[in-house]
Amino acid sequence: MENPKNEEVRKLSPSKLKKIRELSSKTLGKAGSDNYRQKLVFDLLNAVKAKDQDRFLWILLRALNAHIKDNPEAKRLASLLGEAFLSSEADFEKVAYSVILGIMSGGEN
């Protein structure tokens, strides 16, 4: 059996992180009420603090699911997140903070 540490890991480019932040802002930055977004950010930050990638992704996908119908940006974000979370566990915090900052920007770019 191969050692997973020997596998080449793709790093996320700054442009991909920026795109994740922008799509997060457009998709979730204006979602629901201010209280909804504050709770979402709080829950996501707690998952990052605990280094719980599965919980972070579960919370985020649950929020995205409500906005994905007829929204190509939400679909693109889901696709990018799938690629990002498969790329490397080391990039988890970078991706997570890009998403959180996008939500906190309130739909502003």
VMD Tcl script that builds the backbone (N, CA, C; Angstrom):
set m [mol new atoms 327]
animate dup $m
set s [atomselect $m all]
$s set {name element resname resid chain x y z} {
  {N N MET 1 A 0.841 -1.183 0.000}
  {CA C MET 1 A 0.000 0.000 0.000}
  {C C MET 1 A 0.884 1.243 0.000}
  {N N GLU 2 A 0.516 2.206 -0.816}
  {CA C GLU 2 A 1.314 3.426 -0.918}
  {C C GLU 2 A 1.088 4.330 0.275}
  {N N ASN 3 A 2.125 5.033 0.619}
  {CA C ASN 3 A 2.029 6.019 1.681}
  {C C ASN 3 A 1.423 7.292 1.108}
  {N N PRO 4 A 0.273 7.754 1.661}
  {CA C PRO 4 A -0.349 8.952 1.109}
  {C C PRO 4 A 0.544 10.187 1.168}
  {N N LYS 5 A 1.518 10.193 2.063}
  {CA C LYS 5 A 2.404 11.350 2.170}
  {C C LYS 5 A 3.354 11.437 0.983}
  {N N ASN 6 A 3.520 10.330 0.259}
  {CA C ASN 6 A 4.388 10.337 -0.911}
  {C C ASN 6 A 3.683 10.864 -2.154}
  {N N GLU 7 A 2.361 10.988 -2.084}
  {CA C GLU 7 A 1.615 11.490 -3.224}
  {C C GLU 7 A 1.885 12.980 -3.399}
  {N N GLU 8 A 1.927 13.389 -4.651}
  {CA C GLU 8 A 2.108 14.815 -4.931}
  {C C GLU 8 A 0.817 15.544 -4.583}
  {N N VAL 9 A 0.942 16.613 -3.841}
  {CA C VAL 9 A -0.215 17.382 -3.407}
  {C C VAL 9 A -0.270 18.670 -4.204}
  {N N ARG 10 A -1.437 18.930 -4.780}
  {CA C ARG 10 A -1.614 20.177 -5.520}
  {C C ARG 10 A -1.856 21.305 -4.535}
  {N N LYS 11 A -1.166 22.400 -4.737}
  {CA C LYS 11 A -1.369 23.588 -3.903}
  {C C LYS 11 A -2.396 24.490 -4.564}
  {N N LEU 12 A -3.151 25.167 -3.742}
  {CA C LEU 12 A -4.131 26.119 -4.252}
  {C C LEU 12 A -3.438 27.411 -4.634}
  {N N SER 13 A -3.785 27.915 -5.780}
  {CA C SER 13 A -3.201 29.178 -6.227}
  {C C SER 13 A -3.927 30.340 -5.556}
  {N N PRO 14 A -3.246 31.469 -5.417}
  {CA C PRO 14 A -3.912 32.661 -4.871}
  {C C PRO 14 A -5.141 33.061 -5.688}
  {N N SER 15 A -5.100 32.849 -6.996}
  {CA C SER 15 A -6.256 33.217 -7.827}
  {C C SER 15 A -7.459 32.324 -7.534}
  {N N LYS 16 A -7.212 31.054 -7.227}
  {CA C LYS 16 A -8.320 30.156 -6.887}
  {C C LYS 16 A -8.908 30.533 -5.527}
  {N N LEU 17 A -8.057 30.897 -4.580}
  {CA C LEU 17 A -8.551 31.340 -3.270}
  {C C LEU 17 A -9.373 32.617 -3.409}
  {N N LYS 18 A -8.919 33.525 -4.274}
  {CA C LYS 18 A -9.661 34.766 -4.510}
  {C C LYS 18 A -11.021 34.459 -5.125}
  {N N LYS 19 A -11.056 33.523 -6.055}
  {CA C LYS 19 A -12.319 33.144 -6.699}
  {C C LYS 19 A -13.269 32.525 -5.676}
  {N N ILE 20 A -12.752 31.704 -4.778}
  {CA C ILE 20 A -13.579 31.113 -3.724}
  {C C ILE 20 A -14.157 32.214 -2.843}
  {N N ARG 21 A -13.333 33.197 -2.486}
  {CA C ARG 21 A -13.805 34.316 -1.657}
  {C C ARG 21 A -14.892 35.111 -2.381}
  {N N GLU 22 A -14.665 35.406 -3.660}
  {CA C GLU 22 A -15.643 36.173 -4.443}
  {C C GLU 22 A -16.965 35.426 -4.576}
  {N N LEU 23 A -16.898 34.140 -4.898}
  {CA C LEU 23 A -18.122 33.357 -5.052}
  {C C LEU 23 A -18.845 33.181 -3.723}
  {N N SER 24 A -18.095 33.053 -2.636}
  {CA C SER 24 A -18.713 32.972 -1.305}
  {C C SER 24 A -19.455 34.255 -0.992}
  {N N SER 25 A -18.851 35.367 -1.350}
  {CA C SER 25 A -19.473 36.666 -1.116}
  {C C SER 25 A -20.758 36.807 -1.923}
  {N N LYS 26 A -20.689 36.473 -3.207}
  {CA C LYS 26 A -21.859 36.606 -4.075}
  {C C LYS 26 A -22.969 35.637 -3.686}
  {N N THR 27 A -22.595 34.437 -3.259}
  {CA C THR 27 A -23.581 33.408 -2.969}
  {C C THR 27 A -24.154 33.517 -1.565}
  {N N LEU 28 A -23.309 33.758 -0.576}
  {CA C LEU 28 A -23.758 33.737 0.819}
  {C C LEU 28 A -23.637 35.075 1.529}
  {N N GLY 29 A -23.018 36.050 0.897}
  {CA C GLY 29 A -22.803 37.346 1.533}
  {C C GLY 29 A -24.066 38.118 1.829}
  {N N LYS 30 A -25.117 37.848 1.082}
  {CA C LYS 30 A -26.401 38.521 1.298}
  {C C LYS 30 A -27.486 37.515 1.689}
  {N N ALA 31 A -27.087 36.281 1.983}
  {CA C ALA 31 A -28.057 35.228 2.298}
  {C C ALA 31 A -28.710 35.469 3.652}
  {N N GLY 32 A -30.007 35.322 3.688}
  {CA C GLY 32 A -30.727 35.412 4.950}
  {C C GLY 32 A -30.545 36.745 5.650}
  {N N SER 33 A -30.781 36.712 6.940}
  {CA C SER 33 A -30.662 37.921 7.764}
  {C C SER 33 A -29.227 38.086 8.255}
  {N N ASP 34 A -28.972 39.239 8.864}
  {CA C ASP 34 A -27.657 39.458 9.482}
  {C C ASP 34 A -27.382 38.397 10.539}
  {N N ASN 35 A -28.402 38.064 11.331}
  {CA C ASN 35 A -28.235 37.049 12.376}
  {C C ASN 35 A -27.889 35.688 11.781}
  {N N TYR 36 A -28.514 35.334 10.663}
  {CA C TYR 36 A -28.221 34.067 9.993}
  {C C TYR 36 A -26.753 34.022 9.580}
  {N N ARG 37 A -26.284 35.104 8.941}
  {CA C ARG 37 A -24.888 35.140 8.488}
  {C C ARG 37 A -23.916 35.146 9.662}
  {N N GLN 38 A -24.252 35.852 10.741}
  {CA C GLN 38 A -23.382 35.863 11.923}
  {C C GLN 38 A -23.267 34.464 12.521}
  {N N LYS 39 A -24.385 33.748 12.604}
  {CA C LYS 39 A -24.362 32.382 13.143}
  {C C LYS 39 A -23.575 31.460 12.215}
  {N N LEU 40 A -23.769 31.625 10.908}
  {CA C LEU 40 A -23.038 30.816 9.935}
  {C C LEU 40 A -21.533 31.034 10.082}
  {N N VAL 41 A -21.106 32.286 10.147}
  {CA C VAL 41 A -19.684 32.606 10.305}
  {C C VAL 41 A -19.161 32.053 11.629}
  {N N PHE 42 A -19.921 32.216 12.703}
  {CA C PHE 42 A -19.519 31.713 14.020}
  {C C PHE 42 A -19.325 30.198 13.981}
  {N N ASP 43 A -20.285 29.479 13.383}
  {CA C ASP 43 A -20.183 28.019 13.289}
  {C C ASP 43 A -18.988 27.596 12.436}
  {N N LEU 44 A -18.758 28.307 11.335}
  {CA C LEU 44 A -17.619 27.982 10.472}
  {C C LEU 44 A -16.293 28.250 11.183}
  {N N LEU 45 A -16.217 29.372 11.906}
  {CA C LEU 45 A -14.991 29.686 12.658}
  {C C LEU 45 A -14.709 28.638 13.730}
  {N N ASN 46 A -15.752 28.153 14.395}
  {CA C ASN 46 A -15.562 27.105 15.400}
  {C C ASN 46 A -15.033 25.821 14.772}
  {N N ALA 47 A -15.514 25.486 13.587}
  {CA C ALA 47 A -15.020 24.294 12.896}
  {C C ALA 47 A -13.552 24.462 12.512}
  {N N VAL 48 A -13.170 25.662 12.073}
  {CA C VAL 48 A -11.767 25.921 11.726}
  {C C VAL 48 A -10.899 25.817 12.973}
  {N N LYS 49 A -11.356 26.423 14.069}
  {CA C LYS 49 A -10.591 26.393 15.316}
  {C C LYS 49 A -10.351 24.957 15.781}
  {N N ALA 50 A -11.365 24.104 15.603}
  {CA C ALA 50 A -11.251 22.698 16.004}
  {C C ALA 50 A -10.535 21.852 14.947}
  {N N LYS 51 A -10.160 22.491 13.829}
  {CA C LYS 51 A -9.523 21.794 12.702}
  {C C LYS 51 A -10.402 20.644 12.196}
  {N N ASP 52 A -11.716 20.882 12.220}
  {CA C ASP 52 A -12.696 19.880 11.817}
  {C C ASP 52 A -13.170 20.169 10.393}
  {N N GLN 53 A -12.420 19.668 9.438}
  {CA C GLN 53 A -12.703 19.918 8.032}
  {C C GLN 53 A -14.066 19.351 7.635}
  {N N ASP 54 A -14.412 18.181 8.140}
  {CA C ASP 54 A -15.694 17.572 7.794}
  {C C ASP 54 A -16.864 18.426 8.268}
  {N N ARG 55 A -16.778 18.911 9.486}
  {CA C ARG 55 A -17.861 19.755 10.022}
  {C C ARG 55 A -17.955 21.067 9.238}
  {N N PHE 56 A -16.809 21.668 8.951}
  {CA C PHE 56 A -16.800 22.908 8.170}
  {C C PHE 56 A -17.519 22.699 6.846}
  {N N LEU 57 A -17.152 21.649 6.144}
  {CA C LEU 57 A -17.744 21.386 4.840}
  {C C LEU 57 A -19.232 21.081 4.967}
  {N N TRP 58 A -19.630 20.354 5.994}
  {CA C TRP 58 A -21.042 20.034 6.210}
  {C C TRP 58 A -21.855 21.310 6.426}
  {N N ILE 59 A -21.366 22.199 7.287}
  {CA C ILE 59 A -22.063 23.466 7.557}
  {C C ILE 59 A -22.167 24.286 6.273}
  {N N LEU 60 A -21.076 24.379 5.552}
  {CA C LEU 60 A -21.038 25.188 4.339}
  {C C LEU 60 A -21.946 24.614 3.256}
  {N N LEU 61 A -21.904 23.313 3.053}
  {CA C LEU 61 A -22.750 22.703 2.030}
  {C C LEU 61 A -24.225 22.814 2.381}
  {N N ARG 62 A -24.543 22.726 3.658}
  {CA C ARG 62 A -25.931 22.909 4.096}
  {C C ARG 62 A -26.405 24.323 3.744}
  {N N ALA 63 A -25.560 25.314 3.987}
  {CA C ALA 63 A -25.915 26.697 3.660}
  {C C ALA 63 A -26.006 26.890 2.145}
  {N N LEU 64 A -25.075 26.311 1.409}
  {CA C LEU 64 A -25.079 26.441 -0.051}
  {C C LEU 64 A -26.291 25.774 -0.678}
  {N N ASN 65 A -26.719 24.662 -0.109}
  {CA C ASN 65 A -27.838 23.913 -0.660}
  {C C ASN 65 A -29.091 24.774 -0.795}
  {N N ALA 66 A -29.280 25.684 0.120}
  {CA C ALA 66 A -30.453 26.557 0.086}
  {C C ALA 66 A -30.379 27.573 -1.050}
  {N N HIS 67 A -29.202 27.766 -1.633}
  {CA C HIS 67 A -29.020 28.812 -2.644}
  {C C HIS 67 A -28.573 28.284 -4.000}
  {N N ILE 68 A -28.476 26.968 -4.123}
  {CA C ILE 68 A -27.865 26.415 -5.331}
  {C C ILE 68 A -28.831 26.333 -6.513}
  {N N LYS 69 A -30.128 26.264 -6.243}
  {CA C LYS 69 A -31.106 26.135 -7.324}
  {C C LYS 69 A -31.070 27.386 -8.211}
  {N N ASP 70 A -30.893 27.157 -9.492}
  {CA C ASP 70 A -30.875 28.241 -10.486}
  {C C ASP 70 A -29.832 29.318 -10.185}
  {N N ASN 71 A -28.762 28.949 -9.514}
  {CA C ASN 71 A -27.710 29.915 -9.200}
  {C C ASN 71 A -26.375 29.349 -9.679}
  {N N PRO 72 A -25.920 29.757 -10.856}
  {CA C PRO 72 A -24.671 29.206 -11.385}
  {C C PRO 72 A -23.454 29.525 -10.514}
  {N N GLU 73 A -23.479 30.656 -9.805}
  {CA C GLU 73 A -22.339 30.991 -8.942}
  {C C GLU 73 A -22.258 30.035 -7.751}
  {N N ALA 74 A -23.397 29.647 -7.200}
  {CA C ALA 74 A -23.404 28.686 -6.095}
  {C C ALA 74 A -22.906 27.328 -6.577}
  {N N LYS 75 A -23.300 26.957 -7.785}
  {CA C LYS 75 A -22.836 25.686 -8.353}
  {C C LYS 75 A -21.332 25.727 -8.600}
  {N N ARG 76 A -20.835 26.855 -9.081}
  {CA C ARG 76 A -19.393 27.006 -9.328}
  {C C ARG 76 A -18.618 26.959 -8.012}
  {N N LEU 77 A -19.171 27.604 -6.982}
  {CA C LEU 77 A -18.524 27.571 -5.672}
  {C C LEU 77 A -18.465 26.147 -5.141}
  {N N ALA 78 A -19.565 25.406 -5.253}
  {CA C ALA 78 A -19.577 24.015 -4.790}
  {C C ALA 78 A -18.524 23.195 -5.524}
  {N N SER 79 A -18.384 23.425 -6.817}
  {CA C SER 79 A -17.385 22.714 -7.607}
  {C C SER 79 A -15.965 23.067 -7.163}
  {N N LEU 80 A -15.700 24.355 -6.980}
  {CA C LEU 80 A -14.371 24.795 -6.522}
  {C C LEU 80 A -14.047 24.245 -5.137}
  {N N LEU 81 A -15.042 24.219 -4.264}
  {CA C LEU 81 A -14.813 23.687 -2.921}
  {C C LEU 81 A -14.480 22.205 -2.975}
  {N N GLY 82 A -15.155 21.480 -3.859}
  {CA C GLY 82 A -14.841 20.062 -4.024}
  {C C GLY 82 A -13.398 19.854 -4.441}
  {N N GLU 83 A -12.938 20.654 -5.382}
  {CA C GLU 83 A -11.539 20.579 -5.824}
  {C C GLU 83 A -10.590 20.987 -4.703}
  {N N ALA 84 A -10.929 22.056 -4.005}
  {CA C ALA 84 A -10.042 22.590 -2.967}
  {C C ALA 84 A -9.890 21.622 -1.807}
  {N N PHE 85 A -10.986 21.022 -1.377}
  {CA C PHE 85 A -10.899 20.137 -0.226}
  {C C PHE 85 A -10.291 18.795 -0.583}
  {N N LEU 86 A -10.239 18.469 -1.872}
  {CA C LEU 86 A -9.553 17.252 -2.291}
  {C C LEU 86 A -8.064 17.487 -2.488}
  {N N SER 87 A -7.660 18.744 -2.623}
  {CA C SER 87 A -6.272 19.037 -2.972}
  {C C SER 87 A -5.302 18.769 -1.829}
  {N N SER 88 A -5.598 19.264 -0.642}
  {CA C SER 88 A -4.640 19.126 0.449}
  {C C SER 88 A -5.268 19.541 1.767}
  {N N GLU 89 A -5.026 18.758 2.786}
  {CA C GLU 89 A -5.500 19.152 4.113}
  {C C GLU 89 A -4.759 20.389 4.607}
  {N N ALA 90 A -3.550 20.588 4.113}
  {CA C ALA 90 A -2.755 21.746 4.537}
  {C C ALA 90 A -3.391 23.060 4.091}
  {N N ASP 91 A -4.181 23.009 3.038}
  {CA C ASP 91 A -4.830 24.215 2.525}
  {C C ASP 91 A -6.181 24.483 3.173}
  {N N PHE 92 A -6.611 23.628 4.084}
  {CA C PHE 92 A -7.929 23.766 4.699}
  {C C PHE 92 A -8.162 25.153 5.273}
  {N N GLU 93 A -7.228 25.646 6.073}
  {CA C GLU 93 A -7.430 26.954 6.703}
  {C C GLU 93 A -7.495 28.075 5.668}
  {N N LYS 94 A -6.669 28.006 4.634}
  {CA C LYS 94 A -6.699 29.041 3.597}
  {C C LYS 94 A -8.063 29.081 2.912}
  {N N VAL 95 A -8.573 27.910 2.552}
  {CA C VAL 95 A -9.883 27.830 1.904}
  {C C VAL 95 A -10.962 28.302 2.866}
  {N N ALA 96 A -10.896 27.826 4.102}
  {CA C ALA 96 A -11.911 28.166 5.099}
  {C C ALA 96 A -11.970 29.668 5.336}
  {N N TYR 97 A -10.823 30.289 5.515}
  {CA C TYR 97 A -10.822 31.730 5.764}
  {C C TYR 97 A -11.246 32.516 4.521}
  {N N SER 98 A -10.954 32.011 3.335}
  {CA C SER 98 A -11.428 32.670 2.111}
  {C C SER 98 A -12.951 32.666 2.059}
  {N N VAL 99 A -13.552 31.534 2.409}
  {CA C VAL 99 A -15.015 31.426 2.438}
  {C C VAL 99 A -15.594 32.370 3.483}
  {N N ILE 100 A -15.039 32.329 4.685}
  {CA C ILE 100 A -15.555 33.150 5.787}
  {C C ILE 100 A -15.439 34.636 5.458}
  {N N LEU 101 A -14.303 35.054 4.926}
  {CA C LEU 101 A -14.140 36.463 4.550}
  {C C LEU 101 A -15.125 36.871 3.458}
  {N N GLY 102 A -15.397 35.959 2.540}
  {CA C GLY 102 A -16.380 36.246 1.503}
  {C C GLY 102 A -17.761 36.473 2.088}
  {N N ILE 103 A -18.152 35.628 3.027}
  {CA C ILE 103 A -19.461 35.777 3.672}
  {C C ILE 103 A -19.509 37.078 4.456}
  {N N MET 104 A -18.437 37.370 5.189}
  {CA C MET 104 A -18.407 38.576 6.019}
  {C C MET 104 A -18.424 39.859 5.188}
  {N N SER 105 A -17.975 39.784 3.941}
  {CA C SER 105 A -17.961 40.994 3.112}
  {C C SER 105 A -19.364 41.422 2.702}
  {N N GLY 106 A -20.331 40.571 2.949}
  {CA C GLY 106 A -21.722 40.945 2.712}
  {C C GLY 106 A -22.088 41.167 1.263}
  {N N GLY 107 A -21.471 40.433 0.371}
  {CA C GLY 107 A -21.797 40.555 -1.043}
  {C C GLY 107 A -21.021 41.635 -1.762}
  {N N GLU 108 A -20.128 42.314 -1.058}
  {CA C GLU 108 A -19.284 43.349 -1.677}
  {C C GLU 108 A -18.024 42.694 -2.211}
  {N N ASN 109 A -17.537 43.173 -3.335}
  {CA C ASN 109 A -16.279 42.637 -3.883}
  {C C ASN 109 A -15.190 43.654 -3.829}
}
mol reanalyze $m
mol bondsrecalc $m
mol representation Tube
mol addrep $m
